[in-house]
Amino acid sequence: MAKTYAHKLQCAVNRKATHDYFILERYEAGIELFGTEVKSIRMGTVNLKDSFCTIKDGELFAHGIHISPYEKGNIFNREPLRPKRLLMHKREIMRLFGRIKQEGLALIPLSLYFNDSRRVKVELGLAKGKKLYDKRDDAARRDAGREMDKAMKERNARQ
């Protein structure tokens, strides 16, 4: 059920997620934020590294998303690492909860972006953890690709 989303203005990407996990499926969720948090996201002061999602009492929460306090905000600024509620249909949340519990998967925020209607959205990935040898295989493939590109570039330069 992989979806592509048109016209999204990328604010933050969790690059560590693709390094540490196999992403099986991707989902889109809204996020419940306050005004100064949205302004801070527009300035690009958000970090998704080491973030994860939990499901409690039928609600989906994102933990570890660091949104720096808005510099022009005063008493309206919120705690940077507070848990943020994610907005999805109850049916989708329950289906995700079942898969997480049965298959031992994780729900990881992959990116944060503004969509067409100027709302902040989170792209979530249903993920399975990589073992150390999986990470080594990925690194070897990446290095082999670089070597091939370099050889092709040298060959084309000689001609």
DSSP file (Angstrom, degrees, kcal/mol; ACC not computed):
  #  RESIDUE AA STRUCTURE BP1 BP2  ACC     N-H-->O    O-->H-N    N-H-->O    O-->H-N    TCO  KAPPA ALPHA  PHI   PSI    X-CA   Y-CA   Z-CA
    1    1 A M              0   0    0      0, 0.0     2,-0.3     0, 0.0    25,-0.1   0.000 360.0 360.0 360.0  45.1    0.0    0.0    0.0
    2    2 A A        -     0   0    0     23,-0.1     2,-0.3    22,-0.1    25,-0.1  -0.601 360.0-165.8 -77.7 132.2    2.8    2.4   -0.9
    3    3 A K        -     0   0    0     -2,-0.3     2,-0.4    23,-0.3    -1,-0.0  -0.846  13.8-144.1-116.9 153.0    1.5    5.8   -1.9
    4    4 A T        -     0   0    0     -2,-0.3     2,-0.5     2,-0.0    -2,-0.0  -0.947  14.6-148.2-113.5 142.2    3.2    8.8   -3.6
    5    5 A Y        -     0   0    0     -2,-0.4     3,-0.3     3,-0.0     2,-0.2  -0.938  10.8-141.0-116.2 123.8    2.3   12.2   -2.5
    6    6 A A  S    S+     0   0    0     -2,-0.5   110,-0.4     1,-0.2    -2,-0.0  -0.489  72.7  10.1 -82.9 150.5    2.3   15.1   -5.0
    7    7 A H  S    S+     0   0    0      1,-0.2     2,-0.5    -2,-0.2    -1,-0.2   0.931  76.6 163.0  53.7  61.6    3.6   18.6   -4.2
    8    8 A K        -     0   0    0     -3,-0.3     2,-0.9   107,-0.1   107,-0.2  -0.944  34.5-143.3-114.2 135.6    5.2   18.2   -0.9
    9    9 A L  E     -A  114   0A   0    105,-2.6   105,-2.0    -2,-0.5     2,-0.1  -0.822  26.0-136.9 -94.8 102.5    7.6   20.7    0.5
   10   10 A Q  E     +A  113   0A   0     -2,-0.9   103,-0.2   103,-0.2     3,-0.1  -0.369  32.2 167.9 -66.2 130.7   10.1   18.6    2.4
   11   11 A C  E     +     0   0A   0    101,-2.8     2,-0.3     1,-0.4    35,-0.2   0.732  65.9   1.9-109.8 -39.7   11.1   20.0    5.8
   12   12 A A  E     -A  112   0A   0    100,-1.8   100,-2.4    33,-0.1    -1,-0.4  -0.995  56.8-160.5-152.2 146.7   13.1   17.1    7.4
   13   13 A V  E     -A  111   0A   0     -2,-0.3     2,-1.2    98,-0.2    35,-0.3  -0.991  18.4-138.2-130.4 137.6   14.2   13.6    6.4
   14   14 A N    >>  +     0   0    0     96,-3.3     3,-0.7    -2,-0.4     4,-0.6  -0.756  27.9 171.7 -93.9  89.1   15.2   10.8    8.7
   15   15 A R  H 3> S+     0   0    0     -2,-1.2     4,-0.8     1,-0.2     3,-0.4   0.782  72.9  63.7 -70.5 -26.7   18.2    9.4    6.8
   16   16 A K  H 3> S+     0   0    0      1,-0.2     4,-2.2     2,-0.2    -1,-0.2   0.776  90.2  68.5 -68.8 -25.2   19.2    7.1    9.7
   17   17 A A  H <> S+     0   0    0     -3,-0.7     4,-1.9     1,-0.2    -1,-0.2   0.907  99.6  46.5 -62.7 -42.8   15.9    5.2    9.3
   18   18 A T  H  < S+     0   0    0     -4,-0.6    -1,-0.2    -3,-0.4    -2,-0.2   0.742 113.2  51.5 -73.3 -20.7   16.9    3.7    5.9
   19   19 A H  H  < S+     0   0    0     -4,-0.8    -2,-0.2    -3,-0.2    -1,-0.2   0.861 119.7  32.7 -78.7 -37.4   20.3    2.8    7.3
   20   20 A D  H  < S+     0   0    0     -4,-2.2   110,-2.6   109,-0.1     2,-0.3   0.622 120.6  40.9 -95.6 -15.2   18.9    1.0   10.4
   21   21 A Y  E  <  -B  129   0A   0     -4,-1.9     2,-0.6   108,-0.3   108,-0.2  -0.935  68.0-126.0-136.7 153.6   15.6   -0.5    9.0
   22   22 A F  E     -B  128   0A   0    106,-3.3   106,-2.3    -2,-0.3     2,-0.7  -0.905  34.8-138.8 -89.3 122.6   14.0   -2.2    6.0
   23   23 A I  E     +B  127   0A   0     -2,-0.6   104,-0.2   104,-0.2     3,-0.1  -0.770  27.8 173.9 -88.5 114.3   11.0    0.0    5.1
   24   24 A L  E     +     0   0A   0    102,-2.9     2,-0.3    -2,-0.7    -1,-0.2   0.894  64.0   3.5 -88.0 -45.0    8.1   -2.4    4.3
   25   25 A E  E     -B  126   0A   0    101,-1.2   101,-2.6   -24,-0.1     2,-0.4  -0.967  63.1-141.9-141.5 155.9    5.2    0.1    3.9
   26   26 A R  E     -B  125   0A   0     -2,-0.3     2,-0.3    99,-0.2   -23,-0.3  -0.950  17.9-177.9-121.9 141.6    4.8    3.9    4.0
   27   27 A Y  E     -B  124   0A   0     97,-2.8    97,-2.9    -2,-0.4     2,-0.4  -0.924  20.1-133.3-133.6 157.8    1.9    5.8    5.5
   28   28 A E  E     +B  123   0A   0     -2,-0.3     2,-0.3    95,-0.2    95,-0.2  -0.942  27.2 174.3-113.3 135.5    0.9    9.5    5.7
   29   29 A A  E     -B  122   0A   0     93,-2.4    93,-3.1    -2,-0.4    59,-0.2  -0.985  27.5-124.8-137.7 149.0   -0.3   11.0    9.0
   30   30 A G  E     -BC 121  87A   0     57,-2.2    57,-2.6    -2,-0.3     2,-0.4  -0.426  26.1-139.6 -80.4 167.4   -1.2   14.4   10.2
   31   31 A I  E     - C   0  86A   0     89,-0.9     2,-0.8    55,-0.3    55,-0.2  -0.998   8.7-128.9-134.9 137.5    0.5   15.8   13.2
   32   32 A E        +     0   0    0     53,-2.7    53,-0.3    -2,-0.4     2,-0.3  -0.758  44.4 160.4 -88.6 111.6   -1.0   17.9   16.0
   33   33 A L        -     0   0    0     -2,-0.8     2,-0.2    51,-0.1    -2,-0.0  -0.816  36.4-120.9-128.6 165.1    1.1   21.0   16.5
   34   34 A F    >>  -     0   0    0     -2,-0.3     4,-1.8     1,-0.1     3,-0.6  -0.654  38.4-101.1-101.2 164.9    0.9   24.5   18.1
   35   35 A G  H 3> S+     0   0    0      1,-0.3     4,-2.0    -2,-0.2     5,-0.2   0.863 120.0  49.2 -57.1 -44.1    1.5   27.7   16.1
   36   36 A T  H 3> S+     0   0    0     40,-0.3     4,-1.9     1,-0.2    -1,-0.3   0.818 108.6  55.4 -69.3 -27.8    5.0   28.4   17.2
   37   37 A E  H <> S+     0   0    0     -3,-0.6     4,-2.2     2,-0.2    -1,-0.2   0.897 107.0  49.4 -68.2 -39.9    6.0   24.8   16.3
   38   38 A V  H  X S+     0   0    0     -4,-1.8     4,-2.2     2,-0.2    -2,-0.2   0.909 111.0  49.9 -64.9 -41.7    4.7   25.2   12.8
   39   39 A K  H  X S+     0   0    0     -4,-2.0     4,-1.3     1,-0.2    -1,-0.2   0.891 110.3  50.5 -63.6 -38.6    6.7   28.4   12.4
   40   40 A S  H  <>S+     0   0    0     -4,-1.9     5,-2.0     2,-0.2     4,-0.4   0.881 108.9  51.3 -66.6 -38.2    9.8   26.7   13.7
   41   41 A I  H ><5S+     0   0    0     -4,-2.2     3,-1.5     1,-0.2    -2,-0.2   0.896 105.5  56.1 -65.1 -40.2    9.3   23.8   11.2
   42   42 A R  H 3<5S+     0   0    0     -4,-2.2    -1,-0.2     1,-0.3    -2,-0.2   0.837 104.7  53.2 -60.3 -31.8    9.0   26.4    8.4
   43   43 A M  T 3<5S-     0   0    0     -4,-1.3    -1,-0.3    -5,-0.1    -2,-0.2   0.573 118.7-116.4 -79.3  -9.1   12.4   27.7    9.5
   44   44 A G  T < 5S+     0   0    0     -3,-1.5     2,-0.9    -4,-0.4    -3,-0.2   0.704  70.1 137.3  85.5  21.1   13.8   24.2    9.2
   45   45 A T      < +     0   0    0     -5,-2.0    23,-2.2    23,-0.1     2,-0.3  -0.460  36.1 111.8-100.0  62.3   14.7   23.7   12.8
   46   46 A V  E     -G   67   0B   0     -2,-0.9     2,-0.4   -35,-0.2    21,-0.2  -0.979  45.1-164.0-134.2 146.0   13.4   20.1   13.2
   47   47 A N  E     -G   66   0B   0     19,-2.2    19,-2.3    -2,-0.3   -33,-0.1  -0.991  11.9-178.7-135.2 125.1   15.3   16.8   13.7
   48   48 A L    >   +     0   0    0     -2,-0.4     3,-1.6   -35,-0.3   -34,-0.1   0.409  41.1 128.7-100.7  -0.3   13.8   13.3   13.2
   49   49 A K  T 3  S+     0   0    0      1,-0.3    17,-0.1   -36,-0.1    -2,-0.1  -0.318  80.4   6.9 -61.7 137.4   16.9   11.4   14.2
   50   50 A D  T 3  S+     0   0    0      1,-0.2    -1,-0.3    15,-0.1     2,-0.2   0.717  96.2 143.1  63.0  24.8   16.1    8.7   16.8
   51   51 A S    <   +     0   0    0     -3,-1.6     2,-0.3    58,-0.2    13,-0.2  -0.651  21.1 169.5 -93.6 154.4   12.4    9.3   16.6
   52   52 A F  E     -D   63   0A   0     11,-2.2    11,-3.3    -2,-0.2     2,-0.4  -0.947  25.3-121.1-153.6 168.6    9.8    6.5   16.9
   53   53 A C  E     -D   62   0A   0     54,-2.0    54,-0.4    -2,-0.3     2,-0.3  -0.909  19.3-171.0-121.1 146.7    6.0    6.0   17.2
   54   54 A T  E     -D   61   0A   0      7,-2.6     7,-3.0    -2,-0.4     2,-0.5  -0.929  17.1-137.7-129.9 157.7    3.9    4.3   19.8
   55   55 A I  E     +D   60   0A   0     -2,-0.3     2,-0.4     5,-0.2     5,-0.2  -0.974  26.8 171.2-117.8 121.7    0.3    3.4   20.0
   56   56 A K  E >   -D   59   0A   0      3,-2.5     3,-1.6    -2,-0.5    -2,-0.0  -0.989  67.7 -13.3-134.8 125.1   -1.5    4.0   23.4
   57   57 A D  T 3  S-     0   0    0     -2,-0.4    -1,-0.1     1,-0.3     3,-0.1   0.849 128.0 -53.3  55.1  38.9   -5.2    3.7   24.0
   58   58 A G  T 3  S+     0   0    0      1,-0.3     2,-0.3    35,-0.1    -1,-0.3   0.561 116.8 111.0  77.3   8.0   -6.0    3.7   20.3
   59   59 A E  E <   -D   56   0A   0     -3,-1.6    -3,-2.5    34,-0.1     2,-0.5  -0.891  62.8-132.7-116.9 149.3   -4.0    6.9   19.6
   60   60 A L  E     -DE  55  86A   0     26,-0.6    26,-3.3    -2,-0.3     2,-0.4  -0.864  24.2-174.4-104.4 127.7   -0.7    7.2   17.7
   61   61 A F  E     -DE  54  85A   0     -7,-3.0    -7,-2.6    -2,-0.5     2,-0.5  -0.950  16.6-145.5-124.3 142.7    2.1    9.3   19.3
   62   62 A A  E     -DE  53  84A   0     22,-3.0    22,-2.4    -2,-0.4     2,-0.3  -0.923  19.0-168.1-105.5 128.3    5.5   10.3   17.9
   63   63 A H  E     +D   52   0A   0    -11,-3.3   -11,-2.2    -2,-0.5     3,-0.1  -0.879  62.8  26.6-114.2 146.9    8.4   10.5   20.4
   64   64 A G  S    S+     0   0    0     17,-0.5     2,-0.8    -2,-0.3    -1,-0.1   0.500  71.4 139.0  85.4   4.3   11.8   12.0   19.8
   65   65 A I        -     0   0    0     17,-0.2     2,-0.8    -3,-0.2    -1,-0.3  -0.750  42.6-152.1 -81.2 114.5   10.9   14.5   17.1
   66   66 A H  E     +G   47   0B   0    -19,-2.3   -19,-2.2    -2,-0.8     2,-0.6  -0.802  18.3 178.8 -96.2 111.8   12.9   17.6   18.2
   67   67 A I  E     -G   46   0B   0     13,-1.7   -21,-0.2    -2,-0.8    15,-0.1  -0.949  27.9-132.5-110.4 110.9   11.3   20.9   17.1
   68   68 A S        -     0   0    0    -23,-2.2   -23,-0.1    -2,-0.6    10,-0.1  -0.251  32.5 -92.1 -61.9 147.6   13.5   23.8   18.3
   69   69 A P        -     0   0    0      0, 0.0     2,-0.3     0, 0.0    -1,-0.1  -0.323  44.9-104.4 -60.7 142.4   11.7   26.6   20.1
   70   70 A Y    >   -     0   0    0      1,-0.1     3,-1.1    -3,-0.1     7,-0.1  -0.533  25.6-139.7 -69.4 126.9   10.7   29.5   17.8
   71   71 A E  T 3  S+     0   0    0     -2,-0.3    -1,-0.1     1,-0.3     6,-0.0   0.793 100.5  43.8 -65.0 -28.5   13.1   32.3   18.4
   72   72 A K  T 3  S+     0   0    0    -36,-0.1    -1,-0.3     2,-0.0     2,-0.2   0.498  96.9  94.1 -93.7  -3.8   10.4   35.0   18.2
   73   73 A G    <   +     0   0    0     -3,-1.1     0, 0.0     1,-0.1     0, 0.0  -0.550  49.1 176.8 -83.9 154.2    8.0   33.1   20.3
   74   74 A N    >   -     0   0    0     -2,-0.2     3,-1.2    -5,-0.0    -1,-0.1   0.442  69.8  -0.7-121.5 -98.6    7.9   33.7   24.1
   75   75 A I  T 3  S+     0   0    0      1,-0.2    -2,-0.1     0, 0.0     0, 0.0   0.643 124.4  67.9 -73.5 -12.4    5.4   32.0   26.5
   76   76 A F  T 3  S+     0   0    0     -6,-0.1   -40,-0.3     2,-0.0    -1,-0.2   0.571  73.5 110.3 -85.8  -8.2    3.8   30.2   23.6
   77   77 A N    <   -     0   0    0     -3,-1.2     2,-0.2    -7,-0.1   -42,-0.0  -0.378  57.5-147.7 -66.6 145.4    6.9   28.0   22.9
   78   78 A R        -     0   0    0    -11,-0.1    -1,-0.1     1,-0.1    -8,-0.1  -0.625  32.6 -74.9-109.0 168.7    6.4   24.3   23.8
   79   79 A E    >   -     0   0    0     -2,-0.2     3,-1.3     1,-0.1   -12,-0.1  -0.458  42.8-135.7 -60.8 128.8    8.8   21.6   25.1
   80   80 A P  T 3  S+     0   0    0      0, 0.0   -13,-1.7     0, 0.0    -1,-0.1   0.827  99.1  37.7 -62.1 -33.3   11.0   20.6   22.0
   81   81 A L  T 3  S+     0   0    0    -15,-0.2   -17,-0.5   -17,-0.1   -16,-0.1   0.167  81.9 137.5-106.1  18.9   10.8   16.9   22.7
   82   82 A R    <   -     0   0    0     -3,-1.3   -17,-0.2   -15,-0.1     2,-0.2  -0.310  66.2 -96.6 -63.4 148.3    7.2   16.6   23.9
   83   83 A P        -     0   0    0      0, 0.0     2,-0.5     0, 0.0   -20,-0.2  -0.460  41.1-148.5 -64.0 134.4    5.3   13.6   22.5
   84   84 A K  E     - E   0  62A   0    -22,-2.4   -22,-3.0    -2,-0.2     2,-0.3  -0.911   9.7-126.7-111.3 131.5    3.2   14.7   19.4
   85   85 A R  E     - E   0  61A   0     -2,-0.5   -53,-2.7   -53,-0.3     2,-0.3  -0.571  21.4-147.4 -77.4 133.6   -0.1   13.1   18.6
   86   86 A L  E     -CE  31  60A   0    -26,-3.3     2,-0.6    -2,-0.3   -26,-0.6  -0.781   9.6-133.4-101.5 147.8   -0.4   11.8   15.0
   87   87 A L  E     +C   30   0A   0    -57,-2.6   -57,-2.2    -2,-0.3     2,-0.3  -0.887  42.4 136.2-111.0 112.4   -3.7   11.9   13.2
   88   88 A M        -     0   0    0     -2,-0.6     2,-0.1   -59,-0.2   -28,-0.1  -0.923  59.9 -79.9-141.3 165.8   -4.8    8.8   11.3
   89   89 A H     >  -     0   0    0     -2,-0.3     4,-2.3     1,-0.1     3,-0.3  -0.440  39.3-122.6 -67.6 144.3   -8.1    6.9   10.9
   90   90 A K  H  > S+     0   0    0      1,-0.2     4,-2.4     2,-0.2     5,-0.2   0.853 112.0  56.5 -56.7 -37.8   -8.8    4.6   13.9
   91   91 A R  H  > S+     0   0    0      1,-0.2     4,-1.9     2,-0.2    -1,-0.2   0.908 108.3  46.7 -61.9 -43.4   -9.1    1.6   11.5
   92   92 A E  H  > S+     0   0    0     -3,-0.3     4,-2.5     2,-0.2    -2,-0.2   0.902 111.2  51.8 -66.0 -41.2   -5.5    2.3   10.1
   93   93 A I  H  X S+     0   0    0     -4,-2.3     4,-2.5     1,-0.2    -2,-0.2   0.915 110.4  48.3 -62.1 -42.8   -4.1    2.7   13.6
   94   94 A M  H  X S+     0   0    0     -4,-2.4     4,-2.1     2,-0.2    -1,-0.2   0.880 110.9  50.5 -67.2 -37.3   -5.6   -0.6   14.8
   95   95 A R  H  X S+     0   0    0     -4,-1.9     4,-2.0     2,-0.2    -2,-0.2   0.917 112.7  46.8 -65.6 -42.6   -4.3   -2.4   11.7
   96   96 A L  H  X S+     0   0    0     -4,-2.5     4,-2.6     2,-0.2    -2,-0.2   0.903 109.6  54.3 -63.7 -41.4   -0.8   -1.0   12.3
   97   97 A F  H  X S+     0   0    0     -4,-2.5     4,-2.2     1,-0.2    -2,-0.2   0.903 108.3  49.6 -60.2 -42.2   -1.1   -1.9   16.0
   98   98 A G  H  X S+     0   0    0     -4,-2.1     4,-2.6     2,-0.2     5,-0.3   0.918 112.4  46.6 -63.0 -44.5   -1.8   -5.5   15.1
   99   99 A R  H  X S+     0   0    0     -4,-2.0     4,-2.2     2,-0.2     6,-0.6   0.891 112.0  50.9 -66.4 -38.9    1.1   -5.8   12.7
  100  100 A I  H  X S+     0   0    0     -4,-2.6     4,-1.0     1,-0.2     5,-0.4   0.927 115.5  41.7 -64.1 -44.5    3.5   -4.2   15.2
  101  101 A K  H  < S+     0   0    0     -4,-2.2    -2,-0.2    -5,-0.2    -1,-0.2   0.908 121.4  39.4 -71.5 -42.3    2.5   -6.6   17.9
  102  102 A Q  H  < S+     0   0    0     -4,-2.6    -2,-0.2    -5,-0.2    -3,-0.2   0.931 126.6  30.2 -74.9 -46.4    2.3   -9.8   15.8
  103  103 A E  H  < S-     0   0    0     -4,-2.2    -1,-0.2    -5,-0.3    -3,-0.2   0.470 100.6-121.0 -98.7  -2.8    5.3   -9.3   13.5
  104  104 A G     <  +     0   0    0     -4,-1.0    -4,-0.2    -5,-0.3    -3,-0.2   0.875  57.9 154.0  67.3  37.3    7.6   -7.3   15.8
  105  105 A L        -     0   0    0     -6,-0.6     2,-0.3    -5,-0.4    23,-0.2  -0.428  35.7-132.3 -92.7 170.1    7.8   -4.3   13.5
  106  106 A A  E     - F   0 127A   0     21,-2.9    21,-3.4    -2,-0.1     2,-0.6  -0.893   5.8-136.8-121.7 153.6    8.5   -0.7   14.3
  107  107 A L  E     - F   0 126A   0    -54,-0.4   -54,-2.0    -2,-0.3    19,-0.2  -0.955  30.7-178.9-112.5 114.4    6.8    2.5   13.2
  108  108 A I  E     - F   0 125A   0     17,-2.5    17,-2.9    -2,-0.6     2,-0.4  -0.936  30.5-122.3-121.0 131.5    9.3    5.1   12.3
  109  109 A P  E     + F   0 124A   0      0, 0.0    15,-0.3     0, 0.0   -58,-0.2  -0.613  29.5 179.9 -68.7 124.8    8.8    8.8   11.1
  110  110 A L  E     -     0   0A   0     13,-3.8   -96,-3.3    -2,-0.4     2,-0.3   0.821  58.7  -6.2 -96.7 -39.2   10.6    9.0    7.7
  111  111 A S  E     -AF  13 123A   0     12,-1.2    12,-2.7   -98,-0.2     2,-0.4  -0.992  51.1-142.0-155.7 160.4   10.0   12.6    6.8
  112  112 A L  E     +AF  12 122A   0   -100,-2.4  -101,-2.8    -2,-0.3  -100,-1.8  -0.992  36.4 152.7-124.6 131.3    8.1   15.8    7.8
  113  113 A Y  E     -AF  10 121A   0      8,-2.4     8,-3.5    -2,-0.4     2,-0.5  -0.969  44.3-110.8-154.5 165.0    6.6   18.0    5.0
  114  114 A F  E     -AF   9 120A   0   -105,-2.0  -105,-2.6    -2,-0.3     6,-0.2  -0.884  36.1-153.6 -98.9 132.9    4.0   20.5    4.1
  115  115 A N    >   -     0   0    0      4,-2.2     3,-1.9    -2,-0.5  -107,-0.1  -0.215  39.4 -75.5 -94.8-169.0    1.3   19.2    1.6
  116  116 A D  T 3  S+     0   0    0   -110,-0.4  -109,-0.1     1,-0.3  -108,-0.1   0.862 130.5  51.7 -56.2 -40.7   -0.8   21.1   -0.9
  117  117 A S  T 3  S-     0   0    0      2,-0.1    -1,-0.3     1,-0.1     3,-0.1   0.233 118.4-109.8 -87.0  16.7   -3.2   22.4    1.7
  118  118 A R  S <  S+     0   0    0     -3,-1.9     2,-0.3     1,-0.2    -2,-0.1   0.758  73.1 139.4  63.6  28.3   -0.2   23.8    3.8
  119  119 A R        -     0   0    0    -89,-0.0    -4,-2.2     1,-0.0     2,-0.4  -0.784  58.1-113.8 -99.4 147.5   -0.7   21.3    6.5
  120  120 A V  E     - F   0 114A   0     -2,-0.3   -89,-0.9    -6,-0.2     2,-0.3  -0.678  39.8-175.9 -81.3 129.6    2.2   19.6    8.2
  121  121 A K  E     -BF  30 113A   0     -8,-3.5    -8,-2.4    -2,-0.4     2,-0.4  -0.889  17.6-144.5-124.9 155.9    2.3   15.8    7.5
  122  122 A V  E     -BF  29 112A   0    -93,-3.1   -93,-2.4    -2,-0.3     2,-0.7  -0.980   9.5-144.2-120.2 131.3    4.5   13.0    8.6
  123  123 A E  E     -BF  28 111A   0    -12,-2.7   -13,-3.8    -2,-0.4   -12,-1.2  -0.869  23.3-162.0 -93.8 119.5    5.5   10.1    6.4
  124  124 A L  E     -BF  27 109A   0    -97,-2.9   -97,-2.8    -2,-0.7     2,-0.5  -0.765   5.3-152.2-102.7 146.6    5.7    7.0    8.6
  125  125 A G  E     -BF  26 108A   0    -17,-2.9   -17,-2.5    -2,-0.3     2,-0.8  -0.978  12.5-141.4-120.2 128.4    7.4    3.8    7.7
  126  126 A L  E     -BF  25 107A   0   -101,-2.6  -102,-2.9    -2,-0.5  -101,-1.2  -0.803  44.1-174.4 -82.1 114.9    6.4    0.3    8.9
  127  127 A A  E     -BF  23 106A   0    -21,-3.4   -21,-2.9    -2,-0.8     2,-0.4  -0.820  33.7-151.4-127.8 152.8    9.9   -1.0    9.4
  128  128 A K  E     -B   22   0A   0   -106,-2.3  -106,-3.3    -2,-0.3   -23,-0.1  -0.978  38.6-108.6-118.1 133.2   11.9   -4.2   10.3
  129  129 A G  E     -B   21   0A   0     -2,-0.4     2,-0.3  -108,-0.2  -108,-0.3  -0.267  28.0-129.3 -65.0 143.7   15.3   -3.8   11.9
  130  130 A K        -     0   0    0   -110,-2.6     2,-0.2     1,-0.0    -1,-0.1  -0.682  15.2-133.6 -90.4 146.0   18.4   -4.5   10.0
  131  131 A K     >  -     0   0    0     -2,-0.3     4,-1.7     1,-0.1     3,-0.3  -0.459  32.0-101.2 -86.4 169.1   21.1   -6.8   11.4
  132  132 A L  H  > S+     0   0    0      1,-0.2     4,-1.9     2,-0.2     5,-0.1   0.881 122.9  53.2 -61.4 -39.3   24.8   -5.8   11.2
  133  133 A Y  H  > S+     0   0    0      1,-0.2     4,-2.1     2,-0.2    -1,-0.2   0.816 105.1  55.4 -69.0 -28.2   25.5   -8.0    8.2
  134  134 A D  H  > S+     0   0    0     -3,-0.3     4,-2.2     2,-0.2    -1,-0.2   0.906 107.7  49.1 -66.0 -41.2   22.6   -6.4    6.3
  135  135 A K  H  X S+     0   0    0     -4,-1.7     4,-2.2     1,-0.2    -2,-0.2   0.883 110.4  51.0 -65.3 -37.7   24.1   -3.0    6.9
  136  136 A R  H  X S+     0   0    0     -4,-1.9     4,-2.5     2,-0.2    -1,-0.2   0.901 108.4  51.8 -66.4 -40.2   27.5   -4.3    5.6
  137  137 A D  H  X S+     0   0    0     -4,-2.1     4,-2.5     2,-0.2    -2,-0.2   0.921 109.9  49.2 -60.5 -44.1   25.8   -5.7    2.5
  138  138 A D  H  X S+     0   0    0     -4,-2.2     4,-2.4     1,-0.2    -2,-0.2   0.915 111.6  48.9 -61.4 -42.8   24.2   -2.3    1.8
  139  139 A A  H  X S+     0   0    0     -4,-2.2     4,-2.5     1,-0.2    -1,-0.2   0.901 110.9  50.3 -64.3 -40.5   27.6   -0.6    2.2
  140  140 A A  H  X S+     0   0    0     -4,-2.5     4,-2.5     2,-0.2    -2,-0.2   0.911 111.4  48.4 -64.3 -42.3   29.3   -3.1   -0.1
  141  141 A R  H  X S+     0   0    0     -4,-2.5     4,-2.2     2,-0.2    -2,-0.2   0.910 112.0  49.3 -63.2 -42.3   26.6   -2.6   -2.8
  142  142 A R  H  X S+     0   0    0     -4,-2.4     4,-2.0     2,-0.2    -2,-0.2   0.919 112.2  47.6 -63.7 -44.2   26.9    1.2   -2.5
  143  143 A D  H  X S+     0   0    0     -4,-2.5     4,-2.4     2,-0.2    -2,-0.2   0.894 110.6  51.9 -64.5 -40.1   30.7    1.0   -2.8
  144  144 A A  H  X S+     0   0    0     -4,-2.5     4,-2.4     1,-0.2    -1,-0.2   0.899 108.7  51.5 -63.3 -40.0   30.5   -1.3   -5.8
  145  145 A G  H  X S+     0   0    0     -4,-2.2     4,-2.4     2,-0.2    -1,-0.2   0.901 109.5  49.7 -62.6 -41.5   28.1    1.1   -7.5
  146  146 A R  H  X S+     0   0    0     -4,-2.0     4,-2.5     2,-0.2    -2,-0.2   0.914 110.3  50.4 -63.4 -42.6   30.6    4.0   -6.9
  147  147 A E  H  X S+     0   0    0     -4,-2.4     4,-2.5     2,-0.2    -2,-0.2   0.908 110.7  49.2 -62.4 -42.3   33.5    2.0   -8.3
  148  148 A M  H  X S+     0   0    0     -4,-2.4     4,-2.5     2,-0.2    -1,-0.2   0.921 111.9  48.6 -63.5 -43.5   31.4    1.2  -11.4
  149  149 A D  H  X S+     0   0    0     -4,-2.4     4,-2.2     1,-0.2    -2,-0.2   0.907 112.0  49.4 -62.1 -41.3   30.5    4.8  -11.9
  150  150 A K  H  X S+     0   0    0     -4,-2.5     4,-2.3     2,-0.2    -2,-0.2   0.912 111.4  48.5 -64.8 -42.9   34.1    5.9  -11.5
  151  151 A A  H  X S+     0   0    0     -4,-2.5     4,-2.4     1,-0.2    -2,-0.2   0.905 112.3  48.9 -64.2 -41.7   35.3    3.3  -14.0
  152  152 A M  H  X S+     0   0    0     -4,-2.5     4,-2.5     2,-0.2    -1,-0.2   0.887 110.4  51.4 -64.9 -38.5   32.6    4.3  -16.5
  153  153 A K  H  X S+     0   0    0     -4,-2.2     4,-1.7    -5,-0.2    -2,-0.2   0.920 111.9  46.1 -65.3 -43.5   33.5    8.0  -16.1
  154  154 A E  H  X S+     0   0    0     -4,-2.3     4,-1.5     2,-0.2    -2,-0.2   0.898 112.6  50.9 -64.9 -40.7   37.3    7.3  -16.7
  155  155 A R  H  X S+     0   0    0     -4,-2.4     4,-1.0     1,-0.2    -2,-0.2   0.915 111.5  46.9 -64.1 -42.9   36.4    5.1  -19.7
  156  156 A N  H  < S+     0   0    0     -4,-2.5    -1,-0.2     1,-0.2    -2,-0.2   0.812 108.0  57.1 -69.1 -29.8   34.3    7.8  -21.2
  157  157 A A  H  < S+     0   0    0     -4,-1.7    -1,-0.2     1,-0.2    -2,-0.2   0.840 104.2  52.8 -69.3 -32.7   36.9   10.5  -20.5
  158  158 A R  H  <        0   0    0     -4,-1.5    -1,-0.2     1,-0.2    -2,-0.2   0.792 360.0 360.0 -72.3 -28.6   39.5    8.5  -22.5
  159  159 A Q     <        0   0    0     -4,-1.0    -1,-0.2    -3,-0.1    -2,-0.2   0.473 360.0 360.0 -79.9 360.0   37.3    8.3  -25.6
